[in-house]
């Protein structure tokens, strides 16, 4: 499948997909990146599957209308629920995000546990079940669903000491005692921004794994294979479906940027 346009579209329920955007920004300075935060429908985790299919189809149409020739579904929940639907609807490549269960299984000894932090929709999806069956068969793979984590990243409150302590306590209680060699998989892109906090909470015995870099590398492979053109200086554009002011402030803090211009759009 050839690329119709040079621009890459990226979307998530909110700010979590910026973890993937950041990796693409580093690797593709000459490629246009268009990011859409669907904060008007945040969070995706508890949303019904049909809602997510309809919603992500509208998002894809909006990104394609603005010139996207490849779309990154930078959300585990949307990938699990809707990426097959999107690939049926549109004649452009879609790259999704999956919990790196395969990597965890390759790194872990047979008796070392694997904990997967993820949303309810991801945990109950067939795609996740297939991942665990294929790569985690015969192993201790525990799904840990914590709605708190995505929310504190989205609103930026994880930086507050009291909230950070609550996150640490909640994660420790949900995971339990960590044994040496345990692998902790981040199954939501929002969680990437909590990596340091999670590492501190779980201690040095835990190895934390996340998929952002692997997603960016997959995009680069597709570009190379399909001859996607690059321009001299790539543009960076940000869209949202909810409050652009708060999202702009929180996004800038996550990316260590002075300011981000965010345009609100209706789907």
C-alpha positions as a printed Julia matrix, in Angstrom:
267×3 Matrix{Float64}:
   0.0     0.0    0.0
   1.46    3.32  -1.05
   1.16    6.53   0.89
  -1.15    9.11  -0.6
   0.33   12.02   1.35
   3.44   12.86   3.32
   1.76   13.76   6.62
   1.46   11.34   9.56
  -1.69   11.56  11.66
  -1.59   10.46  15.3
  -4.5    10.24  17.7
  -5.37    9.22  21.23
  -8.15    9.84  23.73
  -6.01   12.63  25.12
  -2.36   13.25  25.93
  -1.06    9.69  26.23
  -0.3     9.42  22.53
   2.23   12.2   22.92
   4.59    9.46  24.11
   4.48    8.09  20.56
   4.46   11.59  19.03
   7.66   12.36  20.94
   9.44    9.34  19.44
   8.29   10.25  15.93
   9.28   13.88  16.42
  12.83   12.79  17.26
  13.13   10.43  14.31
  11.25   12.36  11.63
  12.14   16.06  11.81
  11.33   16.48   8.1
   7.91   14.82   8.2
   4.66   16.63   8.99
   3.01   15.35  12.2
  -0.66   16.03  12.94
  -1.78   15.06  16.46
  -5.42   14.86  17.52
  -6.32   14.53  21.2
  -9.91   13.36  21.56
 -10.21   14.87  25.02
 -13.88   15.57  24.37
 -14.46   11.82  24.75
 -11.76   11.06  27.35
 -11.33    8.43  28.73
 -11.7     5.64  26.16
 -11.21    2.85  28.72
 -14.87    2.4   29.79
 -16.44    3.36  26.44
 -18.6     0.79  24.56
 -16.85   -0.81  21.56
 -19.33    0.52  19.0
 -18.88    4.06  20.29
 -15.12    3.72  19.84
 -15.44    2.33  16.32
 -17.71    5.19  15.29
 -15.59    7.78  17.08
 -12.26    6.64  15.67
 -13.74    6.49  12.17
 -14.7    10.16  12.49
 -11.2    10.97  13.74
  -9.58    9.13  10.84
 -11.75   11.04   8.37
 -10.76   14.33  10.0
  -7.04   13.49   9.84
  -7.23   12.28   6.25
  -9.12   15.43   5.25
  -6.17   17.44   6.57
  -3.66   15.43   4.59
  -2.68   12.38   6.65
  -1.34    9.52   4.53
  -0.63    7.22   7.47
  -2.38    7.17  10.85
  -0.96    6.0   14.16
  -3.62    4.82  16.6
  -1.58    5.87  19.64
  -4.0     4.33  22.12
  -4.07    0.72  23.29
  -7.83    0.71  23.83
  -8.59    2.13  20.38
  -6.14   -0.31  18.8
  -7.77   -3.3   20.46
 -11.33   -2.23  19.7
 -11.18   -0.32  16.44
  -8.04   -0.7   14.32
  -9.4    -3.63  12.29
 -12.52   -1.57  11.59
 -10.41    1.4   10.45
  -8.32   -0.75   8.13
 -11.5    -1.99   6.49
 -12.85    1.53   6.04
  -9.8     3.37   4.71
  -7.16    2.69   2.07
  -4.18    4.02   4.03
  -1.86    2.31   6.53
  -2.77    2.28  10.23
  -0.2     1.52  12.92
  -1.52    0.54  16.33
  -0.16    0.2   19.84
  -0.07   -3.1   21.71
   1.19   -3.96  25.19
   4.71   -5.39  24.68
   3.8    -8.77  26.16
   6.04  -10.52  23.61
   9.09   -8.51  24.71
   8.29   -9.17  28.37
   8.02  -12.91  27.72
  11.34  -12.92  25.86
  13.1   -11.12  28.71
  11.5   -12.96  31.62
  12.55  -16.35  32.91
   9.72  -18.94  32.82
   9.01  -18.48  36.53
   9.19  -14.66  36.53
   5.81  -12.88  36.61
   4.54  -10.39  34.04
   2.2    -7.61  35.14
   0.28   -5.69  32.48
  -1.13   -2.29  33.47
  -4.01   -1.48  31.14
  -7.6    -0.25  30.74
 -10.75   -2.35  31.09
 -11.44   -2.35  27.34
  -7.92   -3.46  26.5
  -7.98   -6.2   29.12
 -11.31   -7.59  27.88
 -10.45   -7.41  24.19
  -9.75  -10.39  21.94
  -6.5    -8.82  20.73
  -5.03   -8.72  24.25
  -6.27  -12.25  24.98
  -4.54  -13.46  21.81
  -1.3   -11.72  22.82
  -1.3   -13.43  26.21
  -2.22  -16.8   24.72
   0.53  -16.57  22.09
   3.39  -15.17  24.16
   2.39  -15.73  27.78
   1.17  -19.31  27.7
   2.27  -21.18  30.81
   3.42  -17.98  32.52
   2.01  -15.87  35.3
   0.54  -12.91  33.4
  -1.59  -10.61  35.56
  -3.75   -7.83  34.11
  -3.96   -4.78  36.38
  -6.71   -2.26  35.5
  -6.34    1.12  37.21
  -8.55    3.93  35.89
  -6.74    6.45  38.09
  -3.5     6.4   36.09
  -4.69    7.84  32.78
  -6.72   10.53  34.52
  -3.83   11.92  36.57
  -1.68   12.16  33.44
  -4.44   13.85  31.47
  -5.08   16.51  34.11
  -1.42   16.81  35.13
  -2.16   16.15  38.8
   0.41   13.33  39.07
   3.0    16.02  39.79
   1.26   16.91  43.04
   2.89   15.06  45.98
  -0.41   13.83  47.43
  -1.57   12.47  44.07
   1.82   10.87  43.4
   1.61    9.09  46.76
  -1.92    7.89  45.95
  -0.79    6.56  42.58
   2.15    4.75  44.18
  -0.05    3.24  46.9
  -2.73    2.14  44.41
  -0.21    0.49  42.1
   1.6    -1.3   44.92
  -1.68   -2.65  46.3
  -2.86   -3.81  42.88
   0.4    -5.48  41.88
   1.32   -6.88  45.28
   4.77   -8.04  46.28
   7.21   -7.77  43.4
   9.67  -10.62  42.97
  13.11  -10.32  41.43
  12.95  -10.2   37.63
   9.29   -9.18  37.4
   8.33   -7.45  34.17
   5.77   -4.62  34.25
   4.19   -3.84  30.88
   2.6    -0.44  30.31
  -0.54   -1.16  28.3
  -1.74    2.43  27.95
   0.24    5.25  26.36
  -0.75    7.63  29.17
   1.2     5.45  31.61
   4.5     6.16  29.86
   4.54    9.58  31.5
   4.31    7.88  34.91
   7.29    5.63  34.29
   9.58    7.2   36.89
   6.81    7.29  39.48
   5.9     3.66  38.8
   9.52    2.55  38.99
   9.91    4.27  42.34
   6.68    2.72  43.61
   7.5    -0.82  42.49
  11.19   -0.76  43.3
  14.34   -1.95  41.54
  13.15   -5.54  41.18
  10.67   -4.5   38.49
  11.62   -3.93  34.85
   9.17   -1.57  33.14
   8.46   -1.98  29.42
   6.51    0.32  27.09
   5.85    0.32  23.31
   6.37    3.92  22.12
   9.76    3.39  20.53
   8.67    0.17  18.82
   5.67    1.97  17.31
   7.89    4.73  15.93
  10.24    2.15  14.43
   7.31    0.41  12.75
   6.26    3.72  11.18
   9.81    4.23   9.89
   9.8     0.74   8.36
   6.54    1.45   6.56
   7.88    4.75   5.25
  11.01    3.06   3.93
   9.13    0.17   2.34
   6.54    2.41   0.69
   8.71    5.36  -0.29
   6.88    7.99   1.72
   8.38   11.38   0.75
   9.83   13.84   3.25
  10.01   17.6    3.04
  12.7    20.01   4.18
  11.06   20.97   7.47
   8.17   19.06   8.96
   5.23   20.93  10.47
   3.83   20.14  13.92
   0.1    20.64  14.36
  -2.13   19.82  17.33
  -5.9    19.38  17.38
  -8.35   18.51  20.14
 -12.07   17.9   20.56
 -12.44   19.33  24.07
 -10.9    22.17  26.05
  -7.86   23.4   24.08
  -6.49   25.71  26.78
  -6.03   23.15  29.55
  -4.85   20.52  27.1
  -2.28   22.89  25.64
  -0.85   23.69  29.07
  -0.67   20.05  30.16
   0.76   18.9   26.82
   3.49   21.53  26.94
   4.5    20.37  30.41
   4.65   16.73  29.34
   6.84   17.63  26.35
   8.96   20.21  28.19
   7.82   22.83  25.7
   7.19   26.5   26.39
   3.89   26.6   24.55
   1.79   24.53  22.17
  -0.87   25.96  19.9
  -3.9    23.66  19.91
  -6.89   24.02  17.6
 -10.28   22.74  18.72
 -12.23   20.78  16.1
 -15.67   19.2   15.87
 -15.91   15.67  14.52
